[in-house]
């Protein structure tokens, strides 16, 4: 079985004791390899799980250790120190290029100043949880690791993220806790799918992937890249899978009822963290939150030999996250803020959430009723039937939508004289003629003005709701980690059950 660490967002390798740095960055981390058996700094940042890691490692002339680290961390971008590249001979440059191409990295060059760790401790105090830098002496005493960490903080723009302050966890990265697997071995073992696969089950990922959620699929890929070597951690996963295999009712209840259709909580949490989340996406988090008690209950109902560990690992944390001080308050916020009567067609702030919005909503309703009455008067005047031979519609011109009336070409011929005498024609097309009256035009313009004020206030209130919802980011990060892990373990259990030859522990 495979490790629980999330796929890393990037890597940076820092400065060698003897030579200048070369950085390699994955989606938010980096590495600096050198061609001598000396200590090199390695650091990464995972913005999705708010984790920072750094250490020193020995890199041989073939860079095999570096390749294993890049594979483990899922690196996708390399940031190289352009000042150090010129000091490499042709053979060293060729090996580095071949390595980066072999693991599919995009390459970017950056100056050596990126690796300056002079202000690292002050920077860490701003981004790590609690701001306590002193307890991370195991990292800070490694000079090359500090160089790499300074670079990854700068390049990944962690310092520029105002909403990211005080949320990151820093640890000493230990690549030895995972099985060493380079890119060639990974491809030879068909660990991940490729375009040449004959079918979806040709790779280990395709064989095991029965995940219900996108975050579970991402976690599965990460675990396959980082196979565990710790027997205790492996046994812990085996215990969970064994319980899910033997308890069919619990497995089906979780997979078919709770995880089917579950939103991508991990992705939504990242959007909430950056405060770039919509009301519809907040409602998706609300739906996910509402499922947590049922997931917790499923584990508490289990009576197998691993019942106590399942409760401790999943049920108790979920209960804590969904208590009155955490996600229950989040649900109350959404219930108060969202106009539930308009769901799922529209996602708007409820008029009852703010008195100003309620006043504007009442004014809009009065104008809409007035426009409907004017449309009915026009129908009576023209001898037509509203909503049948006469339609109340919208006309869009110069990016402005305005209420108007429309009749078919056939009906227009019958009322043309009265239409030209008493009404204003807006446009004539194949689907009919749009027109209005002075009273209707005036009411429509007032409705547009009120609607503009209403939408502006809506946007202001949405920002306020997002600011309050942002205070629950840490809870959602913990919940997304639990749910994605559970989805993968449920996938393992399902794969074991449906296999032609049953899997054994």
C-alpha positions in Angstrom: 0.0 0.0 0.0 0.9 3.6 -0.4 1.6 6.8 1.6 -1.0 9.4 2.6 1.1 12.5 1.6 -0.7 14.8 -0.9 0.8 15.5 -4.3 3.3 18.3 -3.8 2.8 21.6 -5.6 6.5 22.2 -6.2 10.2 21.7 -5.4 13.3 23.9 -5.1 16.9 22.8 -4.6 19.1 25.1 -2.8 22.7 26.0 -2.5 25.6 23.5 -2.3 28.3 24.0 0.3 30.8 24.0 -2.5 29.0 25.4 -5.5 26.1 27.8 -6.5 22.5 26.7 -6.6 20.4 25.2 -9.4 16.7 25.2 -8.7 14.1 22.7 -9.9 10.5 23.5 -9.1 7.4 21.3 -9.4 4.0 22.9 -9.3 5.1 24.8 -6.2 8.5 23.4 -5.1 12.1 23.1 -6.2 15.5 21.4 -6.1 19.1 22.4 -6.9 21.2 19.5 -8.1 25.0 19.4 -8.3 27.4 17.0 -9.8 29.4 16.0 -6.7 28.5 13.7 -3.8 27.9 16.5 -1.4 24.9 17.8 0.5 22.3 19.6 -1.6 19.3 21.5 -0.3 15.8 20.4 -1.2 12.6 22.2 -0.4 8.9 22.1 -1.5 5.7 23.9 -0.8 2.3 22.2 -1.2 -0.2 25.1 -1.4 -3.3 22.8 -1.4 -2.4 21.2 1.9 -0.4 24.2 3.2 2.7 22.2 3.8 6.4 23.2 3.6 9.2 20.7 3.6 13.0 21.0 3.4 16.1 18.9 3.9 19.6 18.2 2.6 20.4 15.1 0.5 23.4 13.6 -1.2 23.3 13.7 -5.0 25.6 11.4 -7.0 26.9 12.1 -10.5 24.0 10.3 -12.1 21.4 12.3 -10.1 19.4 9.2 -9.3 18.4 10.5 -5.9 17.2 13.7 -7.4 15.1 11.8 -9.9 13.5 9.7 -7.2 12.6 12.9 -5.3 11.0 14.5 -8.4 8.9 11.4 -9.0 7.8 11.3 -5.4 6.8 14.9 -5.3 5.1 14.9 -8.7 7.3 17.7 -9.9 6.2 19.5 -13.1 8.4 22.6 -13.4 12.1 23.1 -13.0 13.6 26.4 -12.0 17.3 26.5 -12.7 19.9 29.0 -11.4 21.0 30.6 -14.6 24.2 31.8 -12.9 25.2 28.2 -12.1 24.3 26.6 -15.4 27.3 28.3 -17.1 29.7 26.4 -14.8 28.5 23.0 -15.9 30.4 21.1 -18.5 28.6 19.5 -21.5 28.2 16.1 -19.9 26.7 17.5 -16.7 24.3 19.7 -18.6 23.3 16.8 -20.8 22.5 14.6 -17.8 20.5 17.3 -16.1 18.5 18.0 -19.3 17.9 14.3 -19.9 16.7 13.9 -16.3 14.3 16.9 -16.5 12.9 15.8 -19.8 12.6 12.2 -18.6 10.2 13.2 -15.8 8.4 15.7 -18.0 9.4 19.0 -16.4 9.0 22.5 -17.8 12.2 24.4 -17.2 12.6 28.1 -16.1 15.8 29.9 -15.3 16.1 32.3 -12.3 19.0 34.3 -10.8 21.0 33.2 -7.7 19.4 35.9 -5.6 16.3 33.8 -5.4 18.2 31.5 -3.0 19.3 34.2 -0.6 18.2 32.9 2.9 19.1 36.1 4.8 15.5 36.9 5.7 14.2 33.3 5.8 13.3 33.2 9.5 11.4 36.4 9.3 9.5 35.2 6.2 8.7 31.8 7.8 7.3 33.6 10.9 4.7 35.2 8.6 3.6 32.0 6.8 3.9 29.1 9.3 1.1 28.3 11.7 1.7 29.9 15.1 4.6 31.9 13.7 7.0 29.9 15.9 10.2 29.5 13.9 12.5 28.4 16.8 11.0 24.9 17.0 12.1 24.2 13.5 15.8 24.0 14.2 16.1 20.7 12.5 15.4 22.5 9.2 17.1 25.8 10.0 20.4 24.2 10.9 20.7 22.9 7.4 22.1 25.8 5.4 21.5 24.4 1.9 18.0 23.4 2.9 17.3 27.0 4.0 18.6 28.3 0.7 16.2 26.1 -1.1 13.3 27.0 1.2 13.9 30.7 0.7 13.8 30.2 -3.1 10.6 28.1 -3.0 8.9 30.7 -0.8 9.8 33.4 -3.2 9.1 31.6 -6.5 5.8 30.0 -5.4 4.6 33.4 -4.2 3.7 32.1 -0.8 4.8 35.5 0.7 2.6 37.4 -1.7 -0.5 35.5 -0.7 -2.0 37.7 1.9 -4.6 35.1 2.8 -1.9 32.4 3.3 -0.2 33.9 6.3 0.1 31.7 9.4 -1.4 28.7 7.7 1.5 26.6 6.6 3.1 23.6 8.4 6.9 23.2 8.1 8.6 19.8 8.5 11.9 18.1 7.7 11.3 16.3 4.4 12.3 12.6 4.5 12.4 11.0 1.1 13.4 7.7 2.8 9.9 7.1 4.1 8.9 6.2 0.6 10.1 3.5 -1.8 12.7 4.9 -4.1 11.1 4.8 -7.6 12.6 6.6 -10.6 10.7 7.6 -13.7 12.0 4.6 -15.7 10.9 2.1 -13.1 7.6 3.9 -12.8 7.0 3.5 -16.6 8.2 -0.1 -16.7 5.9 -1.1 -13.9 2.9 0.7 -15.6 2.2 2.6 -12.4 0.4 5.4 -14.1 -1.7 5.4 -17.3 -0.1 6.4 -20.7 -1.5 7.1 -24.1 -0.3 3.8 -25.3 -2.4 1.8 -22.9 -4.8 -0.7 -24.6 -7.4 -0.1 -22.0 -8.1 1.7 -18.7 -6.9 -1.2 -16.5 -3.5 -1.6 -18.2 -1.9 0.5 -15.5 -1.9 0.0 -11.7 -3.8 3.3 -11.4 -6.4 2.2 -13.8 -6.8 -1.1 -12.0 -7.2 0.5 -8.6 -9.1 3.6 -9.5 -12.7 3.2 -8.4 -12.7 6.6 -6.7 -16.0 8.5 -6.6 -14.4 12.0 -6.4 -11.8 14.0 -8.3 -9.8 14.6 -5.1 -9.7 10.9 -4.4 -8.3 10.3 -7.9 -5.6 12.9 -7.3 -4.8 11.3 -3.9 -4.5 7.8 -5.5 -2.0 9.1 -8.1 0.0 10.6 -5.3 0.1 7.4 -3.2 1.2 5.4 -6.3 4.1 7.8 -6.7 5.0 7.5 -3.1 4.8 3.9 -2.0 5.2 3.5 1.8 8.0 1.6 3.4 6.8 2.1 7.0 5.2 -1.2 8.1 3.0 0.4 10.7 1.5 2.9 8.2 1.0 0.2 5.7 -0.8 -2.0 8.3 -3.0 0.9 9.2 -4.2 1.2 5.6 -4.7 -2.6 5.4 -6.9 -2.4 8.5 -9.2 0.1 7.0 -9.4 -1.7 3.7 -10.1 -5.0 5.5 -12.9 -3.4 7.4 -14.4 -2.0 4.3 -14.1 -5.3 2.5 -15.7 -7.4 5.2 -18.5 -4.9 6.0 -20.4 -4.7 2.7 -23.2 -2.6 4.2 -20.8 0.1 5.4 -18.8 0.0 2.1 -21.9 0.4 -0.1 -23.4 3.0 2.2 -20.3 5.1 1.9 -19.6 4.6 -1.8 -23.1 4.6 -3.2 -24.8 7.1 -0.9 -22.3 9.5 0.6 -19.4 9.6 -1.8 -21.4 9.4 -5.1 -21.8 12.9 -6.3 -19.7 14.4 -3.5 -18.2 17.7 -4.6 -14.4 18.2 -5.1 -13.9 19.6 -1.6 -10.2 19.9 -2.0 -10.5 22.1 -5.1 -13.3 24.2 -3.5 -11.3 24.7 -0.4 -8.4 26.1 -2.5 -10.9 28.5 -4.1 -12.2 29.5 -0.6 -8.7 30.0 0.6 -8.0 32.4 -2.2 -11.4 34.0 -1.7 -12.3 33.4 -5.4 -15.3 31.3 -4.7 -18.9 31.8 -5.9 -22.1 31.3 -4.1 -22.8 28.2 -6.1 -19.4 26.8 -5.0 -20.1 27.7 -1.4 -23.4 25.8 -1.7 -21.4 22.8 -2.9 -19.4 22.9 0.3 -22.6 23.2 2.2 -23.9 20.0 0.5 -20.6 18.2 1.4 -20.9 19.4 5.0 -24.4 18.0 5.3 -23.1 14.5 4.4 -20.5 14.4 7.1 -22.8 13.2 9.9 -23.9 10.3 7.8 -20.3 9.3 7.0 -19.5 9.5 10.7 -22.5 7.4 11.6 -21.4 4.7 9.1 -18.1 4.2 10.9 -19.7 4.2 14.4 -22.1 1.5 13.3 -19.3 -0.8 12.3 -18.7 -3.7 14.7 -15.6 -5.4 13.3 -12.2 -5.9 14.9 -11.0 -2.5 13.7 -14.0 -0.6 14.9 -12.2 1.4 17.5 -9.4 2.5 15.2 -12.0 3.5 12.5 -13.8 5.7 15.0 -10.6 7.2 16.2 -9.2 7.8 12.7 -12.4 9.0 11.0 -15.6 9.3 13.1 -14.2 11.4 15.9 -12.4 13.9 13.6 -15.5 14.3 11.5 -17.6 14.8 14.6 -15.2 17.5 15.8 -15.1 19.3 12.4 -18.9 19.2 12.2 -19.7 20.4 15.7 -21.6 23.6 16.6 -18.4 25.7 16.6 -17.2 24.7 13.2 -19.1 23.4 10.1 -22.5 23.6 11.7 -21.9 27.4 11.9 -20.8 27.3 8.3 -24.1 25.7 7.4 -26.0 28.3 9.4 -24.1 31.0 7.5 -25.1 29.6 4.1 -28.7 29.0 5.2 -29.0 32.6 6.3 -27.2 34.1 3.3 -28.5 32.1 0.4 -31.9 32.6 -1.2 -32.9 28.9 -0.9 -36.1 29.4 -2.9 -34.2 30.2 -6.1 -31.9 27.2 -6.0 -30.7 25.5 -8.1 -31.6 27.9 -10.9 -30.1 31.0 -9.3 -27.5 31.5 -6.5 -28.3 34.8 -4.9 -28.1 36.4 -1.5 -31.4 36.2 0.3 -33.3 39.5 0.7 -33.8 38.7 4.4 -30.0 38.7 4.9 -29.7 42.5 4.6 -32.4 45.2 5.1 -31.1 47.2 2.2 -31.4 44.2 -0.1 -34.9 43.5 1.1 -36.0 47.1 0.3 -34.5 46.9 -3.2 -36.1 43.4 -3.7 -39.5 44.9 -2.8 -39.0 47.8 -5.2 -38.1 45.3 -7.9 -41.2 43.2 -7.3 -43.4 46.3 -7.5 -41.9 47.3 -10.8 -42.1 43.8 -12.2 -45.8 43.7 -11.2 -46.3 47.1 -12.8 -44.7 45.9 -16.1 -46.9 42.8 -16.1 -50.0 45.0 -15.7 -48.8 47.2 -18.5 -48.3 44.2 -20.7 -51.8 43.0 -19.9 -53.2 46.4 -20.8 -51.4 46.3 -24.1 -52.8 42.9 -24.8 -56.3 44.1 -24.1 -55.8 47.2 -26.3 -54.5 45.1 -29.2 -57.1 42.3 -28.8 -54.4 39.7 -28.0 -53.8 37.2 -25.3 -50.8 37.7 -22.9 -48.3 34.8 -22.9 -50.0 33.4 -26.0 -50.2 35.8 -28.9 -48.4 38.5 -27.0 -45.2 37.8 -25.2 -43.5 39.8 -22.4 -39.7 39.4 -23.2 -36.3 41.0 -22.9 -34.5 43.0 -25.5 -30.7 43.4 -25.4 -29.0 46.3 -27.0 -25.6 47.8 -26.2 -25.2 45.2 -23.5 -28.3 46.4 -21.7 -31.4 44.2 -21.3 -34.8 45.9 -21.2 -38.3 44.6 -20.9 -40.4 44.7 -24.1 -43.3 43.1 -25.9 -43.2 40.8 -28.9 -45.8 39.6 -31.4 -45.4 37.3 -34.4 -45.4 38.6 -38.0 -48.8 37.2 -38.5 -50.3 39.1 -35.6 -48.4 42.2 -36.5 -50.3 42.5 -39.8 -53.6 42.4 -37.9 -52.7 45.2 -35.4 -50.2 47.3 -37.6 -52.3 50.4 -37.6 -52.8 50.6 -33.9 -49.2 49.5 -33.3 -47.8 52.4 -35.3 -50.2 54.9 -33.8 -49.8 54.1 -30.1 -46.6 52.1 -29.6 -42.9 52.3 -30.4 -41.4 49.5 -32.5 -38.0 48.4 -31.3 -37.1 45.9 -34.1 -38.7 43.6 -36.6 -37.2 40.1 -37.3 -38.3 36.8 -38.6 -39.4 35.6 -35.2 -41.6 38.7 -34.8 -41.8 42.3 -33.9 -40.6 43.8 -30.6 -42.2 47.0 -29.3 -43.0 49.0 -26.2 -45.1 51.8 -25.0 -44.1 55.0 -23.2 -45.3 53.8 -19.9 -43.7 50.4 -20.3 -40.4 51.9 -21.4 -40.4 54.2 -18.3 -41.1 51.3 -16.0 -38.5 49.1 -17.7 -35.9 51.8 -17.3 -36.7 52.2 -13.6 -36.5 48.4 -13.2 -33.0 48.4 -14.8 -31.9 51.1 -12.4 -33.2 49.2 -9.4 -31.7 46.0 -10.7 -28.3 47.6 -11.1 -28.4 48.8 -7.4 -29.6 45.3 -6.4 -26.8 43.5 -8.2 -24.2 45.9 -6.9 -25.4 45.3 -3.3 -25.5 41.6 -4.1 -21.8 41.6 -5.1 -20.9 43.6 -1.9 -22.8 41.1 0.3 -21.3 38.1 -1.5 -17.8 39.4 -0.6 -18.9 39.7 3.0 -20.2 36.1 3.0 -17.0 34.9 1.4 -14.9 36.7 4.1 -16.8 35.0 6.9 -16.7 31.6 5.1 -13.0 32.0 4.7 -12.6 31.6 8.5 -13.5 27.9 8.0 -10.6 27.2 5.5 -8.6 25.2 8.0 -11.5 23.0 8.9 -12.2 22.3 5.3 -8.6 21.5 4.6 -8.7 18.8 7.3 -12.1 17.5 6.0 -10.8 17.3 2.4 -7.8 15.3 3.5 -9.9 12.8 5.4 -12.5 12.5 2.6 -9.9 12.0 -0.2 -8.1 9.4 1.9 -11.4 7.6 2.5 -12.3 7.7 -1.2 -9.0 6.0 -2.1 -9.4 3.3 0.6 -12.9 2.7 -0.5 -11.6 2.3 -4.0 -9.0 -0.2 -2.8 -11.8 -2.2 -1.1 -14.0 -2.2 -4.1 -11.2 -3.3 -6.4 -10.4 -6.1 -4.0 -14.0 -7.3 -3.9 -14.7 -7.2 -7.7 -11.4 -8.7 -8.7 -11.7 -12.0 -10.6 -9.3 -13.5 -8.2 -9.9 -11.9 -4.7 -7.1 -9.8 -3.3 -5.7 -10.9 0.0 -3.9 -9.0 2.7 
